[in-house]
Amino acid sequence: MNMQDLLTWIGAASGSASLITLVYLSIQVRQNNLLMRAGARQAQVETDQDHIRKFIEYPDIAASFASAGPITEEARIRLNFWIVASLRAREYEWLQYTSGALDEATWASYRQLIPFVLGTPRARRYWALCAGFFNPAFVRVVEAMIDGQPLTGYWTALAAAD
């Protein structure tokens, strides 16, 4: 074997090592992306569960949604900021979706909560007050989802379920 043959073998080995390294790195990046998405989904589930726990801990939030009559100032503040917190979670998910970190099917399942959260006249009035706290593009998404849509019948159905 002469020097030229040796250099050819070294070049081929070097190229093969580079290719193997690139394949390994691409696998690592893919696994990291999957772990990051799983972590983000877990955080989203925990946020939603926290919102549900707030309904249990403070039943006046649910009662305030359902009531057409006056509510206490404490209930008004609690409901208003529960709505803000819930929609902030939806905004985060929307941002994840628009950046490509959340797939369309997952975003579709999360966005279904928006018409529910804003499904009463009181909730829509509160939304009108706090929409300025959110990303303007997200506000347009929310407005498109509730514009002309009927209110939720959930609270009436829940009361009638007894």
DAWOZI-V657275 format. One record per residue. N is the residue number from 0. OMEGA is omega in degrees with one decimal (* if undefined). D_FIRST is the distance of its C-alpha to the first C-alpha in Angstrom with 2 decimals. Layout:
BEGIN
N,OMEGA,D_FIRST
N,OMEGA,D_FIRST
END
This chain:
BEGIN
0,-179.9,0.00
1,-176.4,3.74
2,-179.5,6.82
3,177.4,8.11
4,179.1,6.03
5,178.9,6.82
6,177.7,10.24
7,177.9,10.76
8,179.0,10.44
9,177.8,12.65
10,178.9,15.00
11,178.9,15.39
12,178.9,16.12
13,177.5,18.48
14,178.1,20.20
15,178.7,20.66
16,177.5,22.11
17,179.1,24.41
18,178.8,25.57
19,178.6,26.33
20,178.8,28.20
21,177.9,30.21
22,179.0,31.17
23,-179.9,32.22
24,179.3,34.25
25,176.2,35.94
26,179.4,36.99
27,179.1,38.36
28,179.1,40.26
29,179.3,41.74
30,178.1,42.88
31,177.5,44.36
32,178.3,46.25
33,178.3,47.63
34,178.6,48.78
35,178.5,50.41
36,178.7,52.24
37,177.8,53.40
38,178.8,54.69
39,178.6,56.51
40,178.2,58.09
41,177.8,59.19
42,178.8,60.81
43,178.7,62.55
44,179.5,63.91
45,177.1,65.16
46,178.8,66.88
47,178.5,68.57
48,176.6,69.68
49,177.7,71.11
50,177.5,73.12
51,177.9,74.44
52,177.5,75.37
53,176.0,77.35
54,-179.2,79.45
55,-178.5,80.16
56,-178.6,80.86
57,-178.0,82.95
58,178.4,84.63
59,176.0,86.54
60,178.9,83.40
61,179.5,83.63
62,179.2,87.40
63,174.4,87.09
64,-171.5,84.86
65,-173.6,87.38
66,173.4,90.53
67,-178.1,92.14
68,-179.6,94.66
69,176.2,94.42
70,-178.7,92.13
71,178.4,92.25
72,178.1,90.52
73,178.9,88.24
74,179.2,87.30
75,-179.7,86.79
76,-179.5,84.40
77,180.0,82.52
78,-179.1,82.17
79,-176.6,81.18
80,170.5,78.38
81,177.5,77.27
82,178.7,76.88
83,-178.7,74.97
84,-179.6,72.65
85,179.7,72.09
86,174.6,71.39
87,176.3,69.15
88,177.8,67.00
89,178.0,66.99
90,177.7,66.09
91,179.6,63.09
92,177.0,61.97
93,177.4,62.52
94,177.1,60.43
95,179.0,57.65
96,-176.7,57.98
97,177.9,57.98
98,178.8,54.89
99,-178.6,53.02
100,-179.9,53.02
101,-177.9,55.60
102,-174.2,55.45
103,-179.0,58.38
104,179.2,59.67
105,177.5,59.95
106,-180.0,61.64
107,179.5,64.00
108,180.0,65.08
109,-176.3,65.74
110,177.9,67.54
111,179.7,70.07
112,-177.0,71.72
113,177.9,72.68
114,176.6,75.57
115,-179.7,76.71
116,-179.4,76.74
117,-173.3,78.57
118,176.7,80.66
119,178.4,84.08
120,179.5,86.28
121,-179.5,86.13
122,179.4,82.33
123,175.1,82.11
124,179.0,84.57
125,176.7,82.51
126,179.4,79.35
127,179.4,81.15
128,-171.7,81.84
129,-178.0,78.33
130,179.4,76.06
131,178.2,75.62
132,-170.0,73.66
133,175.6,70.77
134,-177.2,68.03
135,178.7,69.86
136,176.2,67.38
137,177.6,67.84
138,178.8,71.61
139,176.9,71.34
140,-179.6,69.46
141,-179.4,72.18
142,178.7,74.97
143,-178.8,73.55
144,-175.6,73.40
145,-177.8,77.02
146,178.2,78.71
147,-178.9,81.21
148,179.0,80.03
149,175.5,82.64
150,179.8,83.11
151,174.2,81.90
152,-174.4,84.31
153,-174.1,82.58
154,176.6,85.19
155,179.2,88.10
156,178.7,86.33
157,178.7,85.58
158,-178.6,89.25
159,-176.1,90.35
160,-178.4,88.00
161,*,90.40
END
